[in-house]
Amino acid sequence: MKMNKPIQVFEHKQLLIGEHGFTRGHWEAMGWYNETHGSCFFTLTPKGVRFNQYVGVIQVGNITIEILPKISQAVEKGEKAIWQKVLIDMLQECRWMQVYAHEKASLRFKPNSILEAYLEMFVQGCEEIMKMGLVKKYRRIEKNCTALKGKLLFNSQIQQNLVHKERFYTRHQIFDKENIFNQLLLKALKLVPIISNSSFLKDRVYNLLLSFPELEDIKVLPSTFDKLVFSRKTDYYKGTIEIAAMLLLNYRPDINTGQNFVLAILFDMNDLWEEYIYRQLFKNKPAGWVIKSQNSKGFWQLKKSNSVKTIRPDIIIHNTTNDFKVVLDTKWKLPDNNIPADADLKQMFVYNEYWQGKKAFLVYPSALYTNEPIYYEGTYMKKLKRLPTHDCGVMKIAVLDKTNQKLDMTIGRRINMFLKKEILK
């Protein structure tokens, strides 16, 4: 099946049937896939599909759709290439796409889509594993043998070998490459030529398949990966198995025609923005600061029950030198007139109360680069003649650097400097 050049659309935009080779068959396949995943990734419209906050890549049959992040509504020529690179770099920084693999990929060939970058990482990981050697494990089997070894199973021996006295039906252990780790790699490797448009990658996969032993084809479920236990001998499989899980669990074959299979690798942009801000802050944190992510506390409990509701701010910063705490909550959206939603303000008030924070910040992306974050100070109103003990403000920080061409990698340092100078002094 010949793959076309990826269709690139921005989040919250619509792709119509008839545009860029997107057919009604693709539309139906995406609808079926979305239905099986709680209808959370996008919305079907009568004439096409409207995307939401999920970004990444969807492959449907012979087309690949890349959903890219975007701040402003206006779209200029060349911006799609910029935001594709921004998304890949953000995934790298968050360790949702390994940095070293993508850097090596860019030296060997230029992937024309986000999916190709992930496939390159997976194939490269398999090549490294093959060089180190496929892991061997003991496993117990029951079968007919020409020599007695292990435990003779008398009932099976009578049933199977009443005539063939020279055979022994036994239960014994063997030490070979037939194990779940190698089975998962092989199954994912066989998937790559189906979904890849790169002849370079396909050649590498075929070479790997020639070196692989014949292994049992297994059924893959989410629980398959949950049950995996890595040890010192299998630790070098981890990164590659993670990508294999991403490919195998998100691939849905078309059982009717075999033409419009669906593979989706999607990320909630709100989660990605939060993770990126946290990692950048942590990487650049001053001495004496403790930065925690997703720290939860009990908020409400049903009496005479174990049912508890918890609250969990995105980021807590604690300056241990003066015991000053601030709460950061990231939002991948643009507030109207720099005024947060009521629910966000109430949420930040509760966070400050529960974590004894002096300041709370709603951290939004900005299309305008400034050396310091753009800050709009806000305060909670007086209550019963008592001054509030904490405040909440709006912070806007640029996603792109000064050149407006790539992801800003100084974002954590600039936020930390602002907090240190203005708030935590």
C-alpha positions as CSV (number, residue, x, y, z in Angstrom):
1,M,0.0,0.0,0.0
2,K,1.5,3.3,-1.1
3,M,1.6,6.0,1.6
4,N,1.1,9.6,0.8
5,K,2.8,12.6,2.2
6,P,1.4,13.3,5.8
7,I,-1.6,15.6,6.0
8,Q,-0.8,18.3,8.6
9,V,-3.6,20.0,10.6
10,F,-3.5,22.1,13.8
11,E,-5.4,21.1,16.9
12,H,-9.0,22.2,17.1
13,K,-9.2,22.4,13.3
14,Q,-11.3,20.4,10.9
15,L,-10.3,18.0,8.1
16,L,-13.1,17.6,5.5
17,I,-13.9,14.6,3.4
18,G,-12.4,15.2,0.0
19,E,-9.4,17.2,1.3
20,H,-5.9,15.9,0.7
21,G,-7.1,12.4,-0.2
22,F,-9.2,12.0,2.9
23,T,-12.1,9.8,1.9
24,R,-15.3,8.6,3.5
25,G,-13.7,5.2,4.1
26,H,-11.0,7.0,6.1
27,W,-13.7,8.9,8.0
28,E,-15.6,5.7,8.9
29,A,-12.4,4.0,10.1
30,M,-11.5,6.9,12.3
31,G,-15.0,7.0,13.7
32,W,-14.9,3.3,14.6
33,Y,-11.5,3.8,16.2
34,N,-12.6,6.8,18.2
35,E,-15.7,4.9,19.4
36,T,-13.7,2.1,20.8
37,H,-11.6,4.7,22.8
38,G,-14.4,6.6,24.4
39,S,-14.7,9.2,21.7
40,C,-12.1,11.3,23.3
41,F,-9.5,11.9,20.5
42,F,-11.6,13.9,18.0
43,T,-15.2,14.6,16.9
44,L,-16.8,13.3,13.8
45,T,-18.9,15.9,11.9
46,P,-21.2,15.2,8.9
47,K,-18.5,16.3,6.5
48,G,-15.3,15.4,8.2
49,V,-13.5,15.3,11.5
50,R,-12.7,18.0,14.1
51,F,-9.7,17.6,16.3
52,N,-9.4,18.7,19.9
53,Q,-6.5,19.0,22.3
54,Y,-4.9,15.7,21.3
55,V,-1.8,16.1,19.1
56,G,0.4,13.5,17.5
57,V,-0.2,11.2,14.5
58,I,-3.0,9.1,13.1
59,Q,-2.4,6.7,10.3
60,V,-5.6,5.5,8.5
61,G,-4.9,3.1,5.6
62,N,-2.7,4.9,3.1
63,I,-2.9,8.4,4.7
64,T,-1.1,9.8,7.7
65,I,-2.5,12.7,9.6
66,E,-0.4,14.8,11.9
67,I,-2.2,16.9,14.5
68,L,0.1,19.8,15.5
69,P,-0.1,22.1,18.5
70,K,-0.7,25.8,17.9
71,I,-1.2,28.9,20.0
72,S,-2.7,31.6,17.9
73,Q,-5.5,31.2,15.4
74,A,-3.6,32.8,12.5
75,V,-1.6,30.4,10.4
76,E,1.4,31.6,8.3
77,K,3.2,29.8,5.6
78,G,5.8,27.4,6.9
79,E,4.4,27.2,10.4
80,K,3.4,23.6,10.1
81,A,7.0,22.6,9.7
82,I,8.0,24.7,12.8
83,W,5.3,23.2,15.0
84,Q,6.0,19.7,13.9
85,K,9.6,20.2,15.1
86,V,8.3,21.9,18.3
87,L,6.1,18.8,19.0
88,I,8.9,16.4,18.4
89,D,11.3,18.4,20.6
90,M,8.8,18.7,23.4
91,L,8.2,14.9,23.3
92,Q,12.0,14.4,23.5
93,E,12.4,16.8,26.4
94,C,9.6,15.0,28.3
95,R,11.2,11.6,27.5
96,W,8.1,10.6,25.6
97,M,10.4,10.3,22.6
98,Q,14.0,9.5,23.5
99,V,16.4,12.3,22.6
100,Y,19.4,10.1,21.5
101,A,17.4,8.1,19.1
102,H,15.9,11.1,17.3
103,E,19.3,12.7,17.0
104,K,20.7,9.6,15.4
105,A,17.7,9.4,13.2
106,S,18.3,12.9,11.9
107,L,21.8,12.0,10.9
108,R,20.8,8.9,8.9
109,F,17.6,10.0,7.2
110,K,15.1,12.8,7.7
111,P,11.8,11.3,8.8
112,N,8.9,12.9,6.9
113,S,6.5,12.4,9.8
114,I,6.3,12.0,13.5
115,L,5.3,8.3,13.0
116,E,8.5,7.7,11.0
117,A,10.6,9.1,13.8
118,Y,9.0,6.7,16.3
119,L,9.5,3.8,13.9
120,E,13.2,4.7,13.4
121,M,13.6,4.7,17.2
122,F,12.0,1.2,17.4
123,V,14.1,-0.3,14.6
124,Q,17.3,1.2,15.9
125,G,16.4,-0.2,19.4
126,C,15.9,-3.7,17.9
127,E,19.2,-3.5,16.0
128,E,21.0,-2.6,19.3
129,I,19.3,-5.5,21.1
130,M,20.3,-7.9,18.3
131,K,23.9,-6.8,18.7
132,M,23.8,-7.4,22.4
133,G,22.0,-10.7,21.9
134,L,18.4,-11.8,22.3
135,V,17.7,-12.8,25.8
136,K,17.2,-16.4,26.7
137,K,15.0,-17.7,29.4
138,Y,14.0,-21.1,30.9
139,R,10.5,-22.3,30.1
140,R,8.6,-25.4,30.9
141,I,7.2,-27.5,28.1
142,E,5.3,-30.8,27.7
143,K,6.0,-32.8,24.6
144,N,7.1,-36.1,23.1
145,C,10.8,-36.8,23.2
146,T,13.1,-39.5,21.8
147,A,15.0,-39.5,25.1
148,L,13.8,-39.5,28.7
149,K,14.4,-36.1,30.3
150,G,12.6,-34.2,33.0
151,K,9.4,-35.7,34.4
152,L,7.6,-38.5,32.7
153,L,3.8,-37.8,32.5
154,F,2.3,-41.3,32.8
155,N,-1.2,-40.5,31.7
156,S,-0.1,-38.6,28.6
157,Q,2.5,-41.4,27.9
158,I,-0.2,-44.0,27.8
159,Q,-2.5,-41.9,25.7
160,Q,0.2,-40.7,23.2
161,N,2.8,-43.5,23.1
162,L,1.0,-46.8,23.6
163,V,2.2,-47.9,20.2
164,H,5.5,-45.9,20.1
165,K,7.4,-47.4,22.9
166,E,10.6,-45.5,21.8
167,R,9.0,-42.1,22.7
168,F,8.7,-40.4,26.1
169,Y,6.0,-37.8,26.9
170,T,7.7,-35.6,29.5
171,R,7.6,-32.2,31.2
172,H,11.0,-30.5,31.2
173,Q,12.7,-27.2,31.0
174,I,14.5,-25.7,28.0
175,F,16.7,-22.6,27.8
176,D,16.0,-20.7,24.6
177,K,14.8,-17.4,23.0
178,E,11.1,-18.2,23.1
179,N,9.9,-15.6,25.7
180,I,7.5,-12.7,25.9
181,F,10.2,-10.0,25.4
182,N,11.4,-11.4,22.0
183,Q,7.8,-12.3,21.0
184,L,6.7,-8.6,21.5
185,L,9.7,-7.3,19.5
186,L,9.0,-9.7,16.6
187,K,5.3,-8.9,16.5
188,A,6.0,-5.1,16.4
189,L,8.7,-5.6,13.8
190,K,6.3,-7.4,11.5
191,L,4.0,-4.4,11.9
192,V,6.5,-1.8,10.7
193,P,6.5,-2.6,7.0
194,I,2.7,-2.4,7.0
195,I,2.6,1.2,8.4
196,S,5.9,2.6,7.2
197,N,6.4,4.5,4.0
198,S,10.2,4.4,4.2
199,S,12.0,1.9,2.0
200,F,15.1,2.5,4.1
201,L,13.3,1.4,7.3
202,K,11.7,-1.6,5.6
203,D,15.0,-2.9,4.4
204,R,16.4,-2.7,7.9
205,V,13.3,-4.5,9.3
206,Y,13.6,-7.3,6.7
207,N,17.3,-7.8,7.7
208,L,16.3,-8.0,11.3
209,L,13.5,-10.5,10.6
210,L,16.0,-12.8,8.8
211,S,18.1,-12.9,12.0
212,F,15.1,-13.5,14.3
213,P,14.2,-17.1,15.3
214,E,10.7,-18.4,14.7
215,L,8.6,-17.5,17.7
216,E,5.0,-18.1,18.8
217,D,2.6,-15.3,17.6
218,I,1.0,-14.0,20.8
219,K,-2.2,-12.0,21.4
220,V,-1.3,-8.5,22.8
221,L,-3.4,-6.8,25.4
222,P,-2.6,-3.9,27.8
223,S,-2.3,-6.4,30.6
224,T,0.5,-8.1,28.6
225,F,2.8,-5.1,29.2
226,D,1.5,-4.6,32.8
227,K,2.7,-8.1,33.7
228,L,6.2,-7.6,32.3
229,V,9.0,-7.8,34.9
230,F,12.3,-6.5,33.8
231,S,15.5,-7.7,35.4
232,R,19.2,-7.0,35.0
233,K,19.3,-9.3,32.0
234,T,16.4,-7.6,30.2
235,D,16.9,-4.0,31.3
236,Y,18.2,-3.1,27.8
237,Y,14.9,-4.0,26.3
238,K,12.9,-1.4,28.2
239,G,12.9,1.6,25.8
240,T,12.3,-0.5,22.8
241,I,9.5,-2.5,24.5
242,E,7.8,0.8,25.4
243,I,7.7,1.8,21.7
244,A,6.5,-1.7,20.8
245,A,3.6,-1.3,23.3
246,M,2.8,2.1,21.7
247,L,2.6,0.5,18.3
248,L,0.8,-2.7,19.1
249,L,-1.8,-1.3,21.5
250,N,-2.7,1.5,19.2
251,Y,-2.9,-0.4,16.0
252,R,-6.3,-1.6,14.9
253,P,-6.5,-3.7,11.7
254,D,-9.5,-3.3,9.3
255,I,-11.0,-6.8,9.5
256,N,-13.4,-6.1,6.7
257,T,-11.3,-5.0,3.7
258,G,-7.8,-4.8,5.2
259,Q,-7.3,-1.4,3.6
260,N,-8.1,1.2,6.3
261,F,-6.3,0.0,9.4
262,V,-5.8,2.7,12.1
263,L,-2.7,3.5,14.2
264,A,-2.9,6.5,16.5
265,I,-0.1,7.9,18.7
266,L,-1.8,10.8,20.4
267,F,-1.0,13.0,23.4
268,D,-3.1,15.4,25.4
269,M,-1.5,18.7,24.8
270,N,-2.4,19.9,28.3
271,D,-0.5,16.9,29.8
272,L,2.5,17.5,27.5
273,W,2.6,21.2,28.3
274,E,2.5,20.5,32.0
275,E,5.3,17.8,31.8
276,Y,7.5,20.2,29.7
277,I,7.1,23.1,32.2
278,Y,7.9,20.8,35.1
279,R,11.0,19.2,33.5
280,Q,12.3,22.6,32.5
281,L,11.8,24.0,36.0
282,F,13.4,21.0,37.6
283,K,16.4,21.1,35.3
284,N,17.1,24.7,36.2
285,K,16.0,24.9,39.8
286,P,18.1,27.0,42.2
287,A,19.7,25.5,45.3
288,G,17.3,25.1,48.2
289,W,14.2,24.7,46.0
290,V,12.1,21.5,46.0
291,I,9.9,21.1,43.0
292,K,7.2,18.4,43.0
293,S,4.8,17.4,40.3
294,Q,1.3,15.9,40.7
295,N,1.5,15.9,44.5
296,S,-2.0,14.9,45.8
297,K,-3.9,15.3,49.0
298,G,-7.2,14.1,50.3
299,F,-9.9,16.7,49.9
300,W,-13.3,15.1,50.6
301,Q,-14.4,11.8,52.1
302,L,-17.7,10.1,52.2
303,K,-18.5,9.4,55.9
304,K,-18.3,5.8,57.0
305,S,-16.6,4.9,53.7
306,N,-13.1,4.6,52.2
307,S,-14.2,6.7,49.2
308,V,-11.9,9.8,49.1
309,K,-11.7,12.6,46.6
310,T,-8.2,14.1,46.1
311,I,-6.9,17.3,44.7
312,R,-3.7,17.5,42.8
313,P,-2.0,20.7,41.6
314,D,0.4,20.4,38.6
315,I,3.5,21.8,40.3
316,I,4.5,22.8,43.8
317,I,7.6,24.9,44.4
318,H,9.0,25.1,47.9
319,N,11.8,27.4,48.8
320,T,13.2,25.7,51.8
321,T,15.4,28.7,52.8
322,N,12.5,30.9,53.7
323,D,9.7,28.2,53.7
324,F,7.9,30.0,50.8
325,K,5.6,27.9,48.7
326,V,3.9,28.6,45.4
327,V,1.5,26.6,43.2
328,L,1.7,26.4,39.4
329,D,-1.1,25.1,37.3
330,T,-0.4,24.9,33.6
331,K,-3.1,25.6,31.0
332,W,-2.6,25.0,27.2
333,K,-5.0,27.7,26.2
334,L,-5.3,31.5,25.9
335,P,-7.4,33.2,28.6
336,D,-9.9,35.8,27.4
337,N,-8.6,39.3,28.2
338,N,-6.1,37.6,30.6
339,I,-9.0,36.7,33.0
340,P,-8.9,33.1,34.1
341,A,-12.1,30.9,34.2
342,D,-14.0,30.9,37.5
343,A,-13.3,27.2,38.0
344,D,-9.5,27.8,37.6
345,L,-9.4,30.6,40.2
346,K,-11.4,28.6,42.7
347,Q,-9.1,25.6,42.1
348,M,-6.0,27.7,42.7
349,F,-7.5,29.1,45.9
350,V,-8.0,25.6,47.3
351,Y,-4.5,24.6,46.3
352,N,-3.0,27.5,48.2
353,E,-5.1,26.7,51.3
354,Y,-4.1,23.0,51.3
355,W,-0.4,23.5,50.5
356,Q,0.0,26.7,52.5
357,G,1.0,28.5,49.3
358,K,1.6,32.3,49.3
359,K,1.2,32.7,45.6
360,A,-0.5,30.7,42.8
361,F,0.2,31.0,39.1
362,L,-1.8,29.9,36.1
363,V,0.8,29.3,33.5
364,Y,-0.4,29.9,29.9
365,P,1.5,29.7,26.6
366,S,2.3,32.9,24.8
367,A,2.9,33.6,21.1
368,L,5.0,36.7,22.0
369,Y,8.6,36.2,23.2
370,T,9.7,38.3,26.1
371,N,12.8,37.9,28.3
372,E,10.7,37.6,31.4
373,P,7.3,35.9,31.6
374,I,4.3,38.3,31.1
375,Y,2.7,38.5,34.5
376,Y,-0.7,39.9,35.5
377,E,-1.0,40.1,39.2
378,G,-4.3,39.2,40.8
379,T,-5.5,38.9,44.4
380,Y,-8.5,37.3,46.1
381,M,-11.0,39.9,47.5
382,K,-11.3,40.7,51.2
383,K,-13.6,38.4,53.2
384,L,-15.2,39.5,56.5
385,K,-12.7,42.4,56.8
386,R,-9.8,39.9,56.8
387,L,-7.1,40.3,54.2
388,P,-6.5,37.2,52.0
389,T,-3.4,35.3,52.9
390,H,-2.5,34.4,49.4
391,D,-2.9,35.5,45.7
392,C,-3.3,34.1,42.3
393,G,-1.9,35.7,39.1
394,V,-1.6,34.9,35.4
395,M,1.7,34.1,33.9
396,K,2.2,33.9,30.1
397,I,5.4,32.4,28.7
398,A,6.6,32.0,25.1
399,V,6.7,28.6,23.6
400,L,9.0,29.5,20.7
401,D,12.4,31.1,21.2
402,K,13.6,34.6,20.0
403,T,13.8,33.4,16.4
404,N,10.2,32.3,16.5
405,Q,11.4,29.1,14.7
406,K,11.9,26.5,17.4
407,L,11.0,25.4,20.9
408,D,12.3,27.6,23.6
409,M,14.7,25.6,25.8
410,T,15.3,28.4,28.3
411,I,11.7,28.5,29.5
412,G,12.5,26.9,32.9
413,R,15.4,29.2,33.6
414,R,13.4,32.3,32.8
415,I,10.4,31.2,34.9
416,N,12.7,30.4,37.9
417,M,14.5,33.7,37.6
418,F,11.2,35.5,37.6
419,L,10.0,33.6,40.7
420,K,13.3,34.1,42.5
421,K,13.4,37.8,41.8
422,E,9.8,38.8,42.2
423,I,8.2,36.3,44.5
424,L,10.6,34.2,46.5
425,K,13.0,36.9,47.7
